[in-house]
Amino acid sequence: MEQRLYFAYGSNINLDQMKRRCPGAVPIMPVILNNYELSFRGMGGVATIMPKAGSKVHGLLWDITPECEHALDRYEGFPNLYGKETMIVKDKDICSYSVMAYVMTPQYADFASEPSPGYFNGILEGYKQNGIPTQPLYNALRATRNEISEAEAQHRKDFKQISFKSWYNQSNAKNNKPNNKGR
């Protein structure tokens, strides 16, 4: 039977959830993906990885069967919500592994979105189950919240400018109407 190495960094890091989704999957070990960051994006604030020099994403290496991969394809919304990419991860001994990872497609990854508490806590539980440091997960949540706040502030600023321009143009249009008196 053909096996494949799979890098999980979000909800599929949770052993209980993966056991339900993919009973034939075998967890191997925690690994790190360099030059990427974890982020919450798309509708519903689901996890994805995005290139970022100098950053790293902690995750779990799985050995999956073709049946597991099909189940994960359905769960991950492949090929619409997530695509698949081949990446190189490293273990604690700096051994490298070529793996498959799901990466959110650009149309969904364009905007930050906060995860639901249940989704976030499921990932957090998976980090704890596998001895993966939790601070990077909290950092990703904080970065997502900051990005959302910055985007909202920019939208408010843009709205105020548009509102002022609209008001200003309407005021000028009223004041510059030709006066038909005195002809």
PyRosetta script that sets phi, psi and omega in degrees:
from pyrosetta import init, pose_from_sequence

init()
pose = pose_from_sequence("MEQRLYFAYGSNINLDQMKRRCPGAVPIMPVILNNYELSFRGMGGVATIMPKAGSKVHGLLWDITPECEHALDRYEGFPNLYGKETMIVKDKDICSYSVMAYVMTPQYADFASEPSPGYFNGILEGYKQNGIPTQPLYNALRATRNEISEAEAQHRKDFKQISFKSWYNQSNAKNNKPNNKGR")
pose.set_psi(1, 133.0)
pose.set_omega(1, -178.0)
pose.set_phi(2, -74.7)
pose.set_psi(2, 127.5)
pose.set_omega(2, 178.5)
pose.set_phi(3, -108.8)
pose.set_psi(3, 158.4)
pose.set_omega(3, 179.4)
pose.set_phi(4, -141.8)
pose.set_psi(4, 142.5)
pose.set_omega(4, 176.1)
pose.set_phi(5, -87.3)
pose.set_psi(5, 132.1)
pose.set_omega(5, -176.0)
pose.set_phi(6, -127.1)
pose.set_psi(6, 133.3)
pose.set_omega(6, 178.9)
pose.set_phi(7, -100.4)
pose.set_psi(7, 114.4)
pose.set_omega(7, 177.5)
pose.set_phi(8, -104.0)
pose.set_psi(8, 138.0)
pose.set_omega(8, -179.5)
pose.set_phi(9, -134.0)
pose.set_psi(9, -9.0)
pose.set_omega(9, -178.0)
pose.set_phi(10, -117.7)
pose.set_psi(10, -130.5)
pose.set_omega(10, -174.7)
pose.set_phi(11, -64.2)
pose.set_psi(11, -22.0)
pose.set_omega(11, 179.8)
pose.set_phi(12, -79.1)
pose.set_psi(12, 3.4)
pose.set_omega(12, 172.4)
pose.set_phi(13, -80.2)
pose.set_psi(13, -19.6)
pose.set_omega(13, -177.7)
pose.set_phi(14, -77.4)
pose.set_psi(14, 118.8)
pose.set_omega(14, -174.9)
pose.set_phi(15, -62.7)
pose.set_psi(15, -39.7)
pose.set_omega(15, -179.3)
pose.set_phi(16, -66.7)
pose.set_psi(16, -42.7)
pose.set_omega(16, 179.7)
pose.set_phi(17, -65.7)
pose.set_psi(17, -42.2)
pose.set_omega(17, 180.0)
pose.set_phi(18, -67.4)
pose.set_psi(18, -32.8)
pose.set_omega(18, 178.8)
pose.set_phi(19, -62.0)
pose.set_psi(19, -37.4)
pose.set_omega(19, 177.6)
pose.set_phi(20, -72.3)
pose.set_psi(20, -43.6)
pose.set_omega(20, -176.9)
pose.set_phi(21, -72.5)
pose.set_psi(21, -41.9)
pose.set_omega(21, -170.8)
pose.set_phi(22, -139.9)
pose.set_psi(22, 79.3)
pose.set_omega(22, -176.7)
pose.set_phi(23, -59.5)
pose.set_psi(23, -24.0)
pose.set_omega(23, -179.1)
pose.set_phi(24, -87.4)
pose.set_psi(24, -1.7)
pose.set_omega(24, -179.1)
pose.set_phi(25, -78.3)
pose.set_psi(25, 142.9)
pose.set_omega(25, 179.9)
pose.set_phi(26, -121.2)
pose.set_psi(26, 120.8)
pose.set_omega(26, 176.1)
pose.set_phi(27, -71.2)
pose.set_psi(27, 136.4)
pose.set_omega(27, -178.0)
pose.set_phi(28, -102.8)
pose.set_psi(28, -58.8)
pose.set_omega(28, -177.7)
pose.set_phi(29, -173.6)
pose.set_psi(29, 159.7)
pose.set_omega(29, 171.3)
pose.set_phi(30, -67.4)
pose.set_psi(30, 143.0)
pose.set_omega(30, 179.0)
pose.set_phi(31, -140.7)
pose.set_psi(31, 171.5)
pose.set_omega(31, -179.6)
pose.set_phi(32, -127.5)
pose.set_psi(32, 137.6)
pose.set_omega(32, 172.8)
pose.set_phi(33, -105.8)
pose.set_psi(33, 116.0)
pose.set_omega(33, -178.7)
pose.set_phi(34, -85.3)
pose.set_psi(34, 153.1)
pose.set_omega(34, 176.8)
pose.set_phi(35, 64.7)
pose.set_psi(35, 31.0)
pose.set_omega(35, 173.0)
pose.set_phi(36, -137.0)
pose.set_psi(36, 159.8)
pose.set_omega(36, 173.2)
pose.set_phi(37, -128.8)
pose.set_psi(37, 152.7)
pose.set_omega(37, 175.7)
pose.set_phi(38, -85.6)
pose.set_psi(38, 138.2)
pose.set_omega(38, 179.0)
pose.set_phi(39, -147.0)
pose.set_psi(39, 158.8)
pose.set_omega(39, 175.7)
pose.set_phi(40, -110.8)
pose.set_psi(40, 124.1)
pose.set_omega(40, -170.8)
pose.set_phi(41, -141.7)
pose.set_psi(41, -179.8)
pose.set_omega(41, 172.9)
pose.set_phi(42, 68.0)
pose.set_psi(42, -175.6)
pose.set_omega(42, 179.3)
pose.set_phi(43, -73.0)
pose.set_psi(43, 117.6)
pose.set_omega(43, 179.2)
pose.set_phi(44, 100.9)
pose.set_psi(44, -4.7)
pose.set_omega(44, 175.9)
pose.set_phi(45, 63.6)
pose.set_psi(45, 55.5)
pose.set_omega(45, 178.4)
pose.set_phi(46, -94.9)
pose.set_psi(46, 157.4)
pose.set_omega(46, -174.1)
pose.set_phi(47, -73.1)
pose.set_psi(47, 144.1)
pose.set_omega(47, 169.3)
pose.set_phi(48, -149.8)
pose.set_psi(48, 171.8)
pose.set_omega(48, 176.2)
pose.set_phi(49, -117.5)
pose.set_psi(49, 142.5)
pose.set_omega(49, -177.4)
pose.set_phi(50, -133.8)
pose.set_psi(50, 140.7)
pose.set_omega(50, -179.9)
pose.set_phi(51, -59.3)
pose.set_psi(51, 135.3)
pose.set_omega(51, 174.5)
pose.set_phi(52, -160.8)
pose.set_psi(52, 111.9)
pose.set_omega(52, -177.7)
pose.set_phi(53, -56.5)
pose.set_psi(53, 135.7)
pose.set_omega(53, 176.8)
pose.set_phi(54, 83.9)
pose.set_psi(54, -9.7)
pose.set_omega(54, 179.9)
pose.set_phi(55, -93.0)
pose.set_psi(55, 171.0)
pose.set_omega(55, 175.6)
pose.set_phi(56, -148.8)
pose.set_psi(56, 151.2)
pose.set_omega(56, 178.5)
pose.set_phi(57, -118.7)
pose.set_psi(57, 126.2)
pose.set_omega(57, 174.4)
pose.set_phi(58, -83.1)
pose.set_psi(58, 143.1)
pose.set_omega(58, 178.9)
pose.set_phi(59, -159.0)
pose.set_psi(59, -171.9)
pose.set_omega(59, -178.0)
pose.set_phi(60, -124.4)
pose.set_psi(60, 132.2)
pose.set_omega(60, 177.7)
pose.set_phi(61, -88.7)
pose.set_psi(61, 127.5)
pose.set_omega(61, 179.1)
pose.set_phi(62, -117.5)
pose.set_psi(62, 148.9)
pose.set_omega(62, 168.4)
pose.set_phi(63, -102.7)
pose.set_psi(63, 114.8)
pose.set_omega(63, -175.9)
pose.set_phi(64, -118.8)
pose.set_psi(64, 152.9)
pose.set_omega(64, 176.5)
pose.set_phi(65, -89.7)
pose.set_psi(65, 166.6)
pose.set_omega(65, 173.9)
pose.set_phi(66, -58.1)
pose.set_psi(66, -35.9)
pose.set_omega(66, 177.9)
pose.set_phi(67, -64.8)
pose.set_psi(67, -40.1)
pose.set_omega(67, 176.7)
pose.set_phi(68, -62.1)
pose.set_psi(68, -43.6)
pose.set_omega(68, -179.0)
pose.set_phi(69, -62.4)
pose.set_psi(69, -40.0)
pose.set_omega(69, 177.1)
pose.set_phi(70, -63.3)
pose.set_psi(70, -41.9)
pose.set_omega(70, 177.8)
pose.set_phi(71, -63.8)
pose.set_psi(71, -41.3)
pose.set_omega(71, 178.4)
pose.set_phi(72, -67.0)
pose.set_psi(72, -38.2)
pose.set_omega(72, 176.6)
pose.set_phi(73, -55.3)
pose.set_psi(73, -45.6)
pose.set_omega(73, 179.3)
pose.set_phi(74, -65.5)
pose.set_psi(74, -46.8)
pose.set_omega(74, -178.9)
pose.set_phi(75, -61.7)
pose.set_psi(75, -40.7)
pose.set_omega(75, -176.2)
pose.set_phi(76, -83.9)
pose.set_psi(76, -3.6)
pose.set_omega(76, -179.9)
pose.set_phi(77, 69.8)
pose.set_psi(77, 32.5)
pose.set_omega(77, 177.5)
pose.set_phi(78, -71.5)
pose.set_psi(78, 134.9)
pose.set_omega(78, 6.2)
pose.set_phi(79, -100.6)
pose.set_psi(79, 9.9)
pose.set_omega(79, -175.0)
pose.set_phi(80, -81.9)
pose.set_psi(80, -59.6)
pose.set_omega(80, -178.4)
pose.set_phi(81, -75.4)
pose.set_psi(81, -43.1)
pose.set_omega(81, 179.6)
pose.set_phi(82, -125.6)
pose.set_psi(82, 144.7)
pose.set_omega(82, 168.3)
pose.set_phi(83, -105.1)
pose.set_psi(83, 177.2)
pose.set_omega(83, 177.4)
pose.set_phi(84, -115.5)
pose.set_psi(84, 139.0)
pose.set_omega(84, 176.7)
pose.set_phi(85, -134.4)
pose.set_psi(85, 149.7)
pose.set_omega(85, 173.3)
pose.set_phi(86, -92.6)
pose.set_psi(86, 130.9)
pose.set_omega(86, -176.6)
pose.set_phi(87, -136.7)
pose.set_psi(87, 166.2)
pose.set_omega(87, 176.8)
pose.set_phi(88, -111.0)
pose.set_psi(88, 122.5)
pose.set_omega(88, 175.6)
pose.set_phi(89, -113.8)
pose.set_psi(89, 163.0)
pose.set_omega(89, -179.6)
pose.set_phi(90, -128.5)
pose.set_psi(90, 145.8)
pose.set_omega(90, 175.7)
pose.set_phi(91, -92.1)
pose.set_psi(91, -175.9)
pose.set_omega(91, -176.9)
pose.set_phi(92, -64.4)
pose.set_psi(92, -21.9)
pose.set_omega(92, 178.7)
pose.set_phi(93, -93.0)
pose.set_psi(93, 8.3)
pose.set_omega(93, 179.3)
pose.set_phi(94, 68.4)
pose.set_psi(94, 21.6)
pose.set_omega(94, 171.5)
pose.set_phi(95, -77.0)
pose.set_psi(95, 140.2)
pose.set_omega(95, -176.9)
pose.set_phi(96, -100.7)
pose.set_psi(96, 147.0)
pose.set_omega(96, 178.8)
pose.set_phi(97, -136.8)
pose.set_psi(97, 134.1)
pose.set_omega(97, 174.0)
pose.set_phi(98, -86.6)
pose.set_psi(98, 124.1)
pose.set_omega(98, -172.3)
pose.set_phi(99, -134.1)
pose.set_psi(99, 163.3)
pose.set_omega(99, 170.9)
pose.set_phi(100, -97.3)
pose.set_psi(100, 139.1)
pose.set_omega(100, 175.2)
pose.set_phi(101, -137.8)
pose.set_psi(101, 146.9)
pose.set_omega(101, 173.8)
pose.set_phi(102, -87.6)
pose.set_psi(102, 130.5)
pose.set_omega(102, 179.7)
pose.set_phi(103, -127.1)
pose.set_psi(103, 130.6)
pose.set_omega(103, -177.5)
pose.set_phi(104, -59.3)
pose.set_psi(104, 138.8)
pose.set_omega(104, 179.3)
pose.set_phi(105, -71.4)
pose.set_psi(105, 152.6)
pose.set_omega(105, -173.6)
pose.set_phi(106, -55.6)
pose.set_psi(106, -37.0)
pose.set_omega(106, -176.9)
pose.set_phi(107, -64.9)
pose.set_psi(107, -23.0)
pose.set_omega(107, 177.8)
pose.set_phi(108, -100.4)
pose.set_psi(108, -29.6)
pose.set_omega(108, -176.0)
pose.set_phi(109, -77.3)
pose.set_psi(109, -6.6)
pose.set_omega(109, -176.3)
pose.set_phi(110, -67.5)
pose.set_psi(110, -23.2)
pose.set_omega(110, -176.5)
pose.set_phi(111, -130.5)
pose.set_psi(111, 138.8)
pose.set_omega(111, 178.6)
pose.set_phi(112, -73.5)
pose.set_psi(112, 147.9)
pose.set_omega(112, 179.3)
pose.set_phi(113, -152.4)
pose.set_psi(113, 134.0)
pose.set_omega(113, -177.1)
pose.set_phi(114, -74.2)
pose.set_psi(114, 135.9)
pose.set_omega(114, 178.7)
pose.set_phi(115, -72.5)
pose.set_psi(115, 155.7)
pose.set_omega(115, 174.1)
pose.set_phi(116, -69.1)
pose.set_psi(116, 154.2)
pose.set_omega(116, 177.9)
pose.set_phi(117, -57.8)
pose.set_psi(117, -40.4)
pose.set_omega(117, 180.0)
pose.set_phi(118, -63.2)
pose.set_psi(118, -42.7)
pose.set_omega(118, 179.1)
pose.set_phi(119, -64.7)
pose.set_psi(119, -48.5)
pose.set_omega(119, -179.3)
pose.set_phi(120, -60.6)
pose.set_psi(120, -44.9)
pose.set_omega(120, -178.7)
pose.set_phi(121, -66.3)
pose.set_psi(121, -30.6)
pose.set_omega(121, 174.6)
pose.set_phi(122, -64.4)
pose.set_psi(122, -40.8)
pose.set_omega(122, 176.8)
pose.set_phi(123, -67.4)
pose.set_psi(123, -44.8)
pose.set_omega(123, 179.6)
pose.set_phi(124, -57.0)
pose.set_psi(124, -43.8)
pose.set_omega(124, 178.0)
pose.set_phi(125, -60.7)
pose.set_psi(125, -41.3)
pose.set_omega(125, 177.6)
pose.set_phi(126, -63.2)
pose.set_psi(126, -39.5)
pose.set_omega(126, 176.1)
pose.set_phi(127, -59.0)
pose.set_psi(127, -47.0)
pose.set_omega(127, -178.2)
pose.set_phi(128, -65.6)
pose.set_psi(128, -40.5)
pose.set_omega(128, 179.9)
pose.set_phi(129, -59.3)
pose.set_psi(129, -31.9)
pose.set_omega(129, -173.7)
pose.set_phi(130, -105.2)
pose.set_psi(130, 7.6)
pose.set_omega(130, 178.3)
pose.set_phi(131, 67.3)
pose.set_psi(131, 29.5)
pose.set_omega(131, -179.8)
pose.set_phi(132, -93.6)
pose.set_psi(132, 135.6)
pose.set_omega(132, -179.9)
pose.set_phi(133, -59.3)
pose.set_psi(133, 134.4)
pose.set_omega(133, -175.3)
pose.set_phi(134, -87.3)
pose.set_psi(134, -18.8)
pose.set_omega(134, -176.5)
pose.set_phi(135, -57.7)
pose.set_psi(135, -41.1)
pose.set_omega(135, 177.6)
pose.set_phi(136, -60.7)
pose.set_psi(136, -31.1)
pose.set_omega(136, 177.2)
pose.set_phi(137, -67.5)
pose.set_psi(137, -45.3)
pose.set_omega(137, 176.7)
pose.set_phi(138, -63.8)
pose.set_psi(138, -37.1)
pose.set_omega(138, 177.4)
pose.set_phi(139, -62.4)
pose.set_psi(139, -40.0)
pose.set_omega(139, 178.9)
pose.set_phi(140, -64.7)
pose.set_psi(140, -40.2)
pose.set_omega(140, 177.9)
pose.set_phi(141, -64.2)
pose.set_psi(141, -44.9)
pose.set_omega(141, 179.3)
pose.set_phi(142, -62.8)
pose.set_psi(142, -43.6)
pose.set_omega(142, 179.0)
pose.set_phi(143, -62.5)
pose.set_psi(143, -39.7)
pose.set_omega(143, 178.2)
pose.set_phi(144, -64.0)
pose.set_psi(144, -45.8)
pose.set_omega(144, 178.7)
pose.set_phi(145, -61.3)
pose.set_psi(145, -41.1)
pose.set_omega(145, 178.2)
pose.set_phi(146, -63.1)
pose.set_psi(146, -42.4)
pose.set_omega(146, 179.4)
pose.set_phi(147, -63.1)
pose.set_psi(147, -40.5)
pose.set_omega(147, 178.1)
pose.set_phi(148, -63.9)
pose.set_psi(148, -45.3)
pose.set_omega(148, 179.2)
pose.set_phi(149, -60.9)
pose.set_psi(149, -43.2)
pose.set_omega(149, 179.1)
pose.set_phi(150, -64.5)
pose.set_psi(150, -41.3)
pose.set_omega(150, 179.6)
pose.set_phi(151, -65.5)
pose.set_psi(151, -41.3)
pose.set_omega(151, 178.3)
pose.set_phi(152, -64.5)
pose.set_psi(152, -40.9)
pose.set_omega(152, 178.1)
pose.set_phi(153, -62.6)
pose.set_psi(153, -41.3)
pose.set_omega(153, 179.1)
pose.set_phi(154, -66.0)
pose.set_psi(154, -39.6)
pose.set_omega(154, 177.9)
pose.set_phi(155, -63.1)
pose.set_psi(155, -41.7)
pose.set_omega(155, 177.9)
pose.set_phi(156, -62.9)
pose.set_psi(156, -42.7)
pose.set_omega(156, 179.2)
pose.set_phi(157, -62.8)
pose.set_psi(157, -45.9)
pose.set_omega(157, 179.2)
pose.set_phi(158, -62.3)
pose.set_psi(158, -41.7)
pose.set_omega(158, -179.9)
pose.set_phi(159, -62.2)
pose.set_psi(159, -44.1)
pose.set_omega(159, 179.7)
pose.set_phi(160, -61.6)
pose.set_psi(160, -41.2)
pose.set_omega(160, 179.3)
pose.set_phi(161, -65.2)
pose.set_psi(161, -43.1)
pose.set_omega(161, 179.7)
pose.set_phi(162, -65.2)
pose.set_psi(162, -43.4)
pose.set_omega(162, -180.0)
pose.set_phi(163, -62.0)
pose.set_psi(163, -43.7)
pose.set_omega(163, -179.5)
pose.set_phi(164, -65.0)
pose.set_psi(164, -44.9)
pose.set_omega(164, 180.0)
pose.set_phi(165, -61.8)
pose.set_psi(165, -41.2)
pose.set_omega(165, 179.2)
pose.set_phi(166, -63.6)
pose.set_psi(166, -47.0)
pose.set_omega(166, 178.1)
pose.set_phi(167, -61.3)
pose.set_psi(167, -44.9)
pose.set_omega(167, -177.8)
pose.set_phi(168, -62.5)
pose.set_psi(168, -44.8)
pose.set_omega(168, -179.9)
pose.set_phi(169, -65.3)
pose.set_psi(169, -38.5)
pose.set_omega(169, 177.9)
pose.set_phi(170, -67.1)
pose.set_psi(170, -41.2)
pose.set_omega(170, 178.6)
pose.set_phi(171, -62.8)
pose.set_psi(171, -44.3)
pose.set_omega(171, 179.8)
pose.set_phi(172, -67.0)
pose.set_psi(172, -36.5)
pose.set_omega(172, 179.4)
pose.set_phi(173, -64.1)
pose.set_psi(173, -39.4)
pose.set_omega(173, 178.8)
pose.set_phi(174, -67.8)
pose.set_psi(174, -41.0)
pose.set_omega(174, -177.0)
pose.set_phi(175, -76.1)
pose.set_psi(175, -20.5)
pose.set_omega(175, -176.6)
pose.set_phi(176, -104.1)
pose.set_psi(176, 14.0)
pose.set_omega(176, 178.2)
pose.set_phi(177, -69.5)
pose.set_psi(177, 140.5)
pose.set_omega(177, 178.8)
pose.set_phi(178, -64.5)
pose.set_psi(178, 139.5)
pose.set_omega(178, 180.0)
pose.set_phi(179, -96.4)
pose.set_psi(179, 116.1)
pose.set_omega(179, -177.2)
pose.set_phi(180, -83.2)
pose.set_psi(180, -2.7)
pose.set_omega(180, -179.7)
pose.set_phi(181, -75.9)
pose.set_psi(181, 145.2)
pose.set_omega(181, 175.4)
pose.set_phi(182, 86.8)
pose.set_psi(182, 11.8)
pose.set_omega(182, 177.2)
pose.set_phi(183, -84.3)
pose.dump_pdb("model.pdb")
